[in-house]
């Protein structure tokens, strides 16, 4: 190519390096990469070199690095291929390798795969640590939101007990994950025992813990207990957020806190806006909720599915159908899909004789 005045580009070098590395000629691949300083090596080139080095130096570290990269980019099949290659070549994966794979599978909702990896760890005598257990517990609790909630939660609780039996100390994050799942499943007494245990283990409740408990108490109809907890938060120096205030019915306090946010140098995000909009909608303050949505857009904080679901349902309940349809059209323009509750409500409203006229 050079002899014929045809300058090789990044793709050419990538092809050459990849071919050399696959043929076991990694040194030549490195030389080729460094030959022309004007051509920047790509991610593919580096991956080819790492692949080649893995085949020369059968060691856990380069394999784990490759597996981590593949998992970060959602390339599970490739990550699994490297893992299987490790085992075939007699390279023993370590706890970090398994943690990366288990966490990736749990985040993808593939808890059966994660369970298989967890069991393989025990089979080949690789010790699970706090991160391993936390990833498994989190994955089971997340999967339980979709189906088999009770069974998945039972399994998560079993893993939690096993974790403690093995002398591992759960973190506040692990407790928060399980508390949220227990409240969601309506296991109020178990959640309370769990909270007491958390404190006896020396784990301090954080803002997420308090918000989780408030949410759980409110959704299970225990408003008096929620109010007591909320008032106790001030004594601990824990800052109540808008969500907490709205949950216990203190909308005025929530509004005050919300409008003070810019004065404190903070910018409300979509979650903060949604919390306020939902609180306003539940209290039939639709004009203010509508203004907040306009304010969001003006400030570059784009409304999401939850924003539109809240305002559409509120306008339908208030029998302001035109306003509801206006926001429904805006929602569809953004290619958002309303939830089942809103869809059913819209269909019912459109089918009434009043609207037809």
URHU-V494846 format. One record per residue. RES is the residue in three letters. SS is DSSP state (H for helix, E for strand, C for the rest). Layout:
res->RES ss->SS
res->RES ss->SS
This chain:
res->UNK ss->C
res->UNK ss->C
res->UNK ss->C
res->UNK ss->C
res->UNK ss->C
res->UNK ss->C
res->UNK ss->C
res->UNK ss->C
res->UNK ss->C
res->UNK ss->H
res->UNK ss->H
res->UNK ss->H
res->UNK ss->H
res->UNK ss->H
res->UNK ss->H
res->UNK ss->H
res->UNK ss->H
res->UNK ss->H
res->UNK ss->H
res->UNK ss->H
res->UNK ss->H
res->UNK ss->H
res->UNK ss->C
res->UNK ss->C
res->UNK ss->C
res->UNK ss->H
res->UNK ss->H
res->UNK ss->H
res->UNK ss->H
res->UNK ss->H
res->UNK ss->H
res->UNK ss->H
res->UNK ss->H
res->UNK ss->H
res->UNK ss->H
res->UNK ss->C
res->UNK ss->C
res->UNK ss->C
res->UNK ss->C
res->UNK ss->C
res->UNK ss->C
res->UNK ss->C
res->UNK ss->H
res->UNK ss->H
res->UNK ss->H
res->UNK ss->H
res->UNK ss->H
res->UNK ss->H
res->UNK ss->H
res->UNK ss->H
res->UNK ss->H
res->UNK ss->H
res->UNK ss->H
res->UNK ss->H
res->UNK ss->H
res->UNK ss->H
res->UNK ss->C
res->UNK ss->C
res->UNK ss->C
res->UNK ss->H
res->UNK ss->H
res->UNK ss->H
res->UNK ss->H
res->UNK ss->H
res->UNK ss->H
res->UNK ss->H
res->UNK ss->H
res->UNK ss->H
res->UNK ss->H
res->UNK ss->H
res->UNK ss->H
res->UNK ss->H
res->UNK ss->C
res->UNK ss->C
res->UNK ss->C
res->UNK ss->H
res->UNK ss->H
res->UNK ss->H
res->UNK ss->H
res->UNK ss->H
res->UNK ss->H
res->UNK ss->H
res->UNK ss->H
res->UNK ss->H
res->UNK ss->H
res->UNK ss->H
res->UNK ss->H
res->UNK ss->H
res->UNK ss->C
res->UNK ss->C
res->UNK ss->C
res->UNK ss->C
res->UNK ss->C
res->UNK ss->C
res->UNK ss->H
res->UNK ss->H
res->UNK ss->H
res->UNK ss->H
res->UNK ss->H
res->UNK ss->H
res->UNK ss->H
res->UNK ss->H
res->UNK ss->H
res->UNK ss->H
res->UNK ss->H
res->UNK ss->H
res->UNK ss->H
res->UNK ss->C
res->UNK ss->C
res->UNK ss->C
res->UNK ss->H
res->UNK ss->H
res->UNK ss->H
res->UNK ss->H
res->UNK ss->H
res->UNK ss->H
res->UNK ss->H
res->UNK ss->H
res->UNK ss->H
res->UNK ss->H
res->UNK ss->H
res->UNK ss->H
res->UNK ss->H
res->UNK ss->C
res->UNK ss->C
res->UNK ss->C
res->UNK ss->C
res->UNK ss->C
res->UNK ss->C
res->UNK ss->H
res->UNK ss->H
res->UNK ss->H
res->UNK ss->H
res->UNK ss->H
res->UNK ss->H
res->UNK ss->H
res->UNK ss->H
res->UNK ss->H
res->UNK ss->H
res->UNK ss->H
res->UNK ss->H
res->UNK ss->H
res->UNK ss->H
res->UNK ss->C
res->UNK ss->C
res->UNK ss->C
res->UNK ss->C
res->UNK ss->C
res->UNK ss->H
res->UNK ss->H
res->UNK ss->H
res->UNK ss->H
res->UNK ss->H
res->UNK ss->H
res->UNK ss->H
res->UNK ss->H
res->UNK ss->H
res->UNK ss->H
res->UNK ss->H
res->UNK ss->H
res->UNK ss->H
res->UNK ss->H
res->UNK ss->H
res->UNK ss->H
res->UNK ss->H
res->UNK ss->C
res->UNK ss->C
res->UNK ss->C
res->UNK ss->C
res->UNK ss->C
res->UNK ss->C
res->UNK ss->H
res->UNK ss->H
res->UNK ss->H
res->UNK ss->H
res->UNK ss->H
res->UNK ss->H
res->UNK ss->H
res->UNK ss->H
res->UNK ss->H
res->UNK ss->H
res->UNK ss->H
res->UNK ss->H
res->UNK ss->H
res->UNK ss->C
res->UNK ss->C
res->UNK ss->C
res->UNK ss->H
res->UNK ss->H
res->UNK ss->H
res->UNK ss->H
res->UNK ss->H
res->UNK ss->H
res->UNK ss->H
res->UNK ss->H
res->UNK ss->H
res->UNK ss->H
res->UNK ss->H
res->UNK ss->H
res->UNK ss->H
res->UNK ss->C
res->UNK ss->C
res->UNK ss->C
res->UNK ss->C
res->UNK ss->C
res->UNK ss->C
res->UNK ss->H
res->UNK ss->H
res->UNK ss->H
res->UNK ss->H
res->UNK ss->H
res->UNK ss->H
res->UNK ss->H
res->UNK ss->H
res->UNK ss->H
res->UNK ss->H
res->UNK ss->H
res->UNK ss->H
res->UNK ss->H
res->UNK ss->C
res->UNK ss->C
res->UNK ss->C
res->UNK ss->H
res->UNK ss->H
res->UNK ss->H
res->UNK ss->H
res->UNK ss->H
res->UNK ss->H
res->UNK ss->H
res->UNK ss->H
res->UNK ss->H
res->UNK ss->H
res->UNK ss->H
res->UNK ss->H
res->UNK ss->H
res->UNK ss->H
res->UNK ss->C
res->UNK ss->C
res->UNK ss->C
res->UNK ss->C
res->UNK ss->C
res->UNK ss->H
res->UNK ss->H
res->UNK ss->H
res->UNK ss->H
res->UNK ss->H
res->UNK ss->H
res->UNK ss->C
res->UNK ss->C
res->UNK ss->C
res->UNK ss->H
res->UNK ss->H
res->UNK ss->H
res->UNK ss->H
res->UNK ss->H
res->UNK ss->H
res->UNK ss->H
res->UNK ss->H
res->UNK ss->H
res->UNK ss->H
res->UNK ss->C
res->UNK ss->H
res->UNK ss->H
res->UNK ss->H
res->UNK ss->C
res->UNK ss->C
res->UNK ss->C
res->UNK ss->C
res->UNK ss->C
res->UNK ss->H
res->UNK ss->H
res->UNK ss->H
res->UNK ss->H
res->UNK ss->H
res->UNK ss->H
res->UNK ss->H
res->UNK ss->H
res->UNK ss->H
res->UNK ss->H
res->UNK ss->H
res->UNK ss->H
res->UNK ss->H
res->UNK ss->C
res->UNK ss->C
res->UNK ss->C
res->UNK ss->H
res->UNK ss->H
res->UNK ss->H
res->UNK ss->H
res->UNK ss->H
res->UNK ss->H
res->UNK ss->H
res->UNK ss->H
res->UNK ss->H
res->UNK ss->H
res->UNK ss->H
res->UNK ss->H
res->UNK ss->H
res->UNK ss->C
res->UNK ss->C
res->UNK ss->C
res->UNK ss->C
res->UNK ss->C
res->UNK ss->C
res->UNK ss->H
res->UNK ss->H
res->UNK ss->H
res->UNK ss->H
res->UNK ss->H
res->UNK ss->H
res->UNK ss->H
res->UNK ss->H
res->UNK ss->H
res->UNK ss->H
res->UNK ss->H
res->UNK ss->H
res->UNK ss->H
res->UNK ss->C
res->UNK ss->C
res->UNK ss->C
res->UNK ss->H
res->UNK ss->H
res->UNK ss->H
res->UNK ss->H
res->UNK ss->H
res->UNK ss->H
res->UNK ss->H
res->UNK ss->H
res->UNK ss->H
res->UNK ss->H
res->UNK ss->H
res->UNK ss->H
res->UNK ss->H
res->UNK ss->C
res->UNK ss->C
res->UNK ss->C
res->UNK ss->C
res->UNK ss->C
res->UNK ss->C
res->UNK ss->H
res->UNK ss->H
res->UNK ss->H
res->UNK ss->H
res->UNK ss->H
res->UNK ss->H
res->UNK ss->H
res->UNK ss->H
res->UNK ss->H
res->UNK ss->H
res->UNK ss->H
res->UNK ss->C
res->UNK ss->C
res->UNK ss->H
res->UNK ss->H
res->UNK ss->H
res->UNK ss->H
res->UNK ss->C
